[in-house]
Amino acid sequence: MALDALRRGWPVTIRGCAASLALLPVETADAGRLAAFDPSGTAPLLLSAGRAATLKLVNQREAAVPDGPVQVARTDWLDFDMGVALADPQLDLARPLKGPFRAEAVTEPEAAGAALRLARIAGLLPAFFVRVGADDGSGVTPDDISAHEDAGRLRIAARARLPVAGAEDAEIVAFRTDEAPGEHVALLIGSPTGAPPLVRLHSECLTGDVLGSLKCDCGPQLNAAIAAIRASGWGVLLYLRQEGRGIGLINKLRAYALQDQGFDTVDANTRLGFAIDARDFAVAGRMLELLGQHEVRLLTNNPEKVAGLESAGIRVIERVAHHLPPNPHNERYLATKRDRTGHQF
């Protein structure tokens, strides 16, 4: 219900410890809805710290947390259009002069942080006009949002034989939670041998996996992973529905537009207001647990995937490098992964 309301531009309420926090999403609302939501024109703007840092609003401790909440005091010149300009980095070059604005103490920090997580789940820019009210028992709680993200609620929903190019003896297994709209899948290749399987964690990439984008290496990595698992004898490809490092397709395309303006993939994500990598690899750990696999050889260049599986209780006995040659369109992207996010090729 809350996700649907946000996508429609309707207010939602998150219940905090002492009071509720009413939220109007900047991306999907409009000036008329803001006037109805906040007739007095006093509702401050809630942004993530990463976005606030881009806007030079870093004069509070919360700004040290990349995806933490920062509250911007309302002024006469902070109308709806200016709220959009503050929230959407694609407008930064068109409207470079903004403000002055002042960050202020965050009202209901737990609820504010939950609001930013809710925006990411909904695939929206993390920006809201906010209004504090008495807790009347309505709305969602931070615990409700955490339950939506709880990998422990994942379960196997269906499985079937699925011959694929490069692995005709594969089986597909689908996983879902009752709360989340997207299903994760595992492709089991070959027959178990008793040895730890070769496992690849592959995050969904519509542009690379389906459309053949050359901006990333996702499509070639997917095909090469299937071939490597087949050559190893047996293993598992986990296809995780975490598009754009967990920020969703629309926000990934916004990051692409920022890259066209000269920003690398790390800076693009933070300018949008998101963490550098918002994926949850505990999901992969839960999938492997449900498949009865507790020790794996992991096909990856990303140490964060190793750490994520280990934290989820899966023992990684070996990291197997997964390197493919660059092309002229993704050379900078691969260099950024190496130099700024610690990938080990």
C-alpha positions in Angstrom: 0.0 0.0 0.0 2.7 2.5 1.0 4.8 1.7 -2.1 1.8 2.2 -4.4 0.9 5.5 -2.7 4.4 6.8 -3.2 4.4 5.9 -6.9 1.1 7.7 -7.3 2.4 10.9 -5.5 0.2 10.4 -2.5 1.3 11.1 1.1 2.3 8.2 3.3 2.9 8.1 7.1 5.8 6.4 8.9 5.3 6.0 12.7 8.3 7.1 14.7 9.2 6.6 18.4 7.4 9.7 19.6 5.4 11.0 16.6 4.5 10.1 13.1 6.2 11.5 10.0 4.0 12.3 7.0 5.8 12.2 3.7 5.1 13.7 0.3 7.3 12.2 -2.4 9.0 15.0 -4.5 9.4 12.9 -7.6 5.7 11.9 -8.1 3.8 14.7 -6.4 3.2 18.2 -7.8 2.8 21.8 -6.5 -1.0 21.3 -6.0 -0.5 18.3 -3.8 2.2 20.1 -1.8 -0.2 23.0 -1.2 -2.8 20.5 0.1 -0.2 18.6 2.1 1.4 21.7 3.6 -1.0 24.7 3.4 1.2 26.8 5.8 4.3 26.3 3.6 6.5 25.2 6.5 7.2 21.5 5.7 11.0 20.9 5.5 12.6 18.8 2.8 14.1 15.4 3.6 17.1 14.3 1.6 19.8 11.7 1.9 23.2 12.7 3.2 24.9 11.8 -0.1 22.6 14.2 -2.0 23.0 16.9 0.8 26.8 16.6 0.4 26.5 17.3 -3.3 24.5 20.4 -2.4 27.1 21.4 0.2 24.7 20.8 3.1 27.0 18.9 5.3 26.9 20.9 8.5 25.6 18.1 10.7 26.7 14.7 11.9 24.1 12.8 9.9 25.8 13.9 6.7 28.7 11.5 7.6 26.3 8.6 6.8 26.0 8.3 3.0 22.4 7.1 2.9 21.4 8.7 6.2 18.7 11.5 6.5 19.3 15.2 6.2 16.5 17.7 6.8 16.6 21.0 4.9 14.8 24.0 6.5 11.9 25.4 4.6 12.3 28.9 3.1 10.1 31.1 1.0 12.2 30.2 -2.1 12.0 26.4 -1.4 8.8 25.8 -3.4 7.9 22.6 -5.1 9.9 23.4 -8.2 13.0 24.1 -6.1 12.4 20.9 -4.2 12.6 19.0 -7.5 15.8 20.8 -8.4 17.3 19.9 -5.0 16.2 16.2 -5.4 17.1 15.5 -9.0 20.8 15.8 -9.9 19.9 15.8 -13.6 18.9 19.4 -13.1 22.2 20.4 -11.4 23.8 21.8 -14.6 20.6 23.5 -15.7 20.1 25.2 -12.2 23.6 25.4 -10.7 22.8 28.2 -8.2 20.5 27.1 -5.4 19.8 28.4 -1.9 20.9 29.5 0.5 19.6 26.5 2.4 20.2 25.3 5.9 20.3 21.8 7.3 18.5 21.4 10.6 18.1 18.7 13.2 16.3 15.7 11.8 12.8 15.1 13.2 12.3 11.5 14.1 15.6 10.2 12.8 14.5 6.5 12.8 11.4 7.2 10.7 13.3 9.6 8.4 15.9 6.9 7.7 13.2 4.4 7.1 11.6 6.9 4.6 14.8 6.9 2.5 14.9 3.1 2.5 11.2 3.1 1.4 12.0 5.5 -1.5 14.7 3.1 -2.7 12.4 0.1 -2.5 9.8 2.0 -4.5 12.5 3.0 -7.1 12.0 6.7 -6.4 14.4 9.6 -5.7 15.0 9.7 -1.9 13.4 13.1 -1.3 10.2 14.1 0.6 8.5 17.1 2.1 7.8 16.1 5.6 5.3 17.0 8.3 5.3 15.9 11.9 2.1 14.8 13.6 0.8 12.9 16.6 1.1 9.1 16.3 -2.5 8.0 15.7 -1.5 4.4 15.1 -1.9 4.6 11.3 0.8 4.2 8.7 3.8 1.9 8.4 6.6 1.5 10.9 10.4 1.2 10.4 10.0 -2.4 11.4 7.4 -2.9 8.6 10.0 -1.6 6.1 12.7 -3.8 7.6 10.4 -6.8 7.3 10.0 -6.0 3.6 13.8 -6.3 3.3 14.2 -9.3 5.5 16.0 -12.0 3.6 14.9 -14.6 6.1 11.4 -14.4 4.8 12.5 -15.6 1.4 11.1 -19.0 0.4 11.2 -21.4 -2.6 8.1 -20.8 -4.7 8.6 -23.0 -7.8 11.2 -25.1 -9.6 11.4 -26.7 -13.1 13.9 -28.1 -15.6 15.2 -25.3 -17.8 17.8 -26.2 -20.5 19.7 -23.0 -21.4 22.3 -22.2 -24.0 25.6 -23.5 -22.6 23.9 -25.7 -19.9 21.2 -28.0 -21.2 20.9 -29.9 -17.9 20.0 -26.8 -15.8 17.1 -26.5 -13.3 15.6 -23.1 -12.4 14.4 -22.4 -8.8 12.3 -19.3 -8.1 12.3 -17.6 -4.7 10.0 -14.9 -3.3 8.7 -13.2 -0.2 5.1 -12.3 0.2 5.9 -8.6 0.7 8.3 -8.0 -2.2 7.1 -7.8 -5.8 10.2 -9.2 -7.5 11.3 -12.9 -7.6 14.9 -14.0 -7.3 16.0 -17.1 -9.2 18.7 -19.7 -9.1 20.0 -21.7 -12.0 21.3 -25.1 -10.9 23.8 -26.4 -13.5 25.0 -30.0 -13.5 24.6 -32.6 -10.7 25.9 -32.2 -7.2 29.2 -34.0 -6.6 29.6 -33.5 -2.9 32.1 -30.8 -3.4 31.3 -27.1 -2.8 29.6 -25.7 -5.9 31.0 -22.9 -8.0 28.5 -20.0 -7.4 28.0 -16.8 -9.2 25.9 -13.9 -7.7 24.6 -12.0 -10.7 22.5 -8.9 -10.1 19.8 -8.2 -12.7 20.8 -5.8 -15.5 18.1 -5.3 -18.1 20.3 -3.1 -20.3 23.2 -5.5 -20.3 21.6 -8.9 -20.0 18.7 -8.4 -22.4 19.6 -5.4 -24.6 23.3 -6.0 -25.0 24.5 -2.7 -23.5 28.2 -2.1 -23.9 28.3 0.4 -20.9 28.8 -2.4 -18.5 30.1 -6.0 -18.6 27.0 -7.6 -17.2 25.8 -9.5 -20.2 29.2 -11.1 -21.0 29.7 -11.9 -17.3 26.3 -13.7 -17.2 27.1 -15.9 -20.2 30.7 -16.5 -19.1 29.5 -17.5 -15.6 27.1 -20.1 -17.1 30.0 -21.5 -19.1 32.4 -21.5 -16.2 29.9 -23.3 -13.9 29.2 -25.9 -16.6 33.0 -26.5 -17.1 33.5 -26.9 -13.3 31.1 -29.8 -13.2 28.3 -28.3 -11.2 27.3 -25.1 -9.5 24.7 -22.4 -9.0 24.0 -19.1 -10.7 21.9 -16.8 -8.5 20.1 -14.1 -10.4 19.3 -11.4 -8.0 16.5 -8.9 -8.7 18.6 -5.9 -7.5 18.8 -3.8 -10.7 21.3 -0.9 -10.7 23.2 -2.1 -7.5 19.8 -2.1 -5.7 18.5 1.4 -6.8 16.2 0.1 -9.5 16.0 0.5 -13.3 14.8 4.2 -13.5 17.4 5.4 -11.0 20.1 3.4 -12.9 19.2 5.2 -16.1 19.4 8.5 -14.2 22.9 7.4 -13.1 23.7 6.7 -16.8 22.6 10.2 -17.7 25.0 11.6 -15.0 27.8 9.5 -16.4 27.1 11.2 -19.8 27.8 14.5 -17.9 31.2 13.2 -16.8 30.5 11.6 -13.4 31.7 8.1 -12.7 29.3 5.4 -11.5 30.2 6.0 -7.8 29.6 9.7 -7.9 26.5 9.3 -10.0 24.9 7.1 -7.3 25.8 9.5 -4.4 24.6 12.5 -6.4 21.3 10.7 -6.8 21.2 10.3 -3.0 21.9 6.6 -2.8 24.6 4.5 -1.3 27.4 3.5 -3.7 26.1 -0.1 -3.5 22.6 -0.7 -2.1 22.4 -4.4 -2.8 21.7 -6.9 0.0 23.8 -10.1 -0.4 22.0 -11.7 2.6 19.4 -12.6 0.0 21.9 -14.7 -1.9 22.9 -16.3 1.4 19.3 -17.2 2.2 18.9 -18.7 -1.3 21.9 -20.9 -0.9 20.7 -22.0 2.5 17.4 -23.0 1.1 19.2 -25.0 -1.6 21.2 -26.8 1.1 24.6 -25.2 0.1 26.6 -23.9 3.0 30.1 -23.9 1.5 30.8 -22.4 -1.9 33.5 -21.4 -4.4 32.5 -17.9 -5.4 33.0 -16.6 -8.9 33.5 -12.9 -8.3 35.9 -9.9 -8.4 34.0 -8.2 -5.7 35.2 -8.7 -2.1 31.8 -7.3 -0.8 30.1 -10.4 -2.2 32.5 -12.6 -0.2 31.8 -10.6 2.9 28.1 -10.6 2.3 27.9 -14.3 2.0 30.1 -14.9 5.0 28.0 -12.6 7.1 24.9 -14.6 6.0 26.5 -17.8 7.3 27.8 -19.2 3.9 31.5 -20.2 4.0 33.4 -19.1 0.9 36.3 -21.5 0.6 37.7 -19.9 -2.6 37.2 -16.7 -4.6 37.5 -17.4 -8.3 38.3 -14.4 -10.4 35.8 -13.5 -13.2 37.5 -11.2 -15.6 36.5 -10.3 -19.1 38.2 -7.9 -21.5 36.9 -4.3 -21.6 35.5 -2.5 -24.6 35.8 1.2 -25.4 32.4 1.9 -23.8 33.0 0.3 -20.4 36.7 0.9 -19.8 36.1 3.8 -17.4 33.3 1.8 -15.6 35.6 -1.2 -15.0 38.5 1.1 -13.9 36.1 2.8 -11.4 35.1 -0.7 -10.0 38.8 -1.5 -9.6 40.0 1.9 -8.2 36.9 3.0 -6.1 35.0 0.0 -5.1 37.8 -2.5 -4.5 37.2 -5.0 -7.3 40.1 -7.4 -7.7 40.5 -8.5 -11.2 
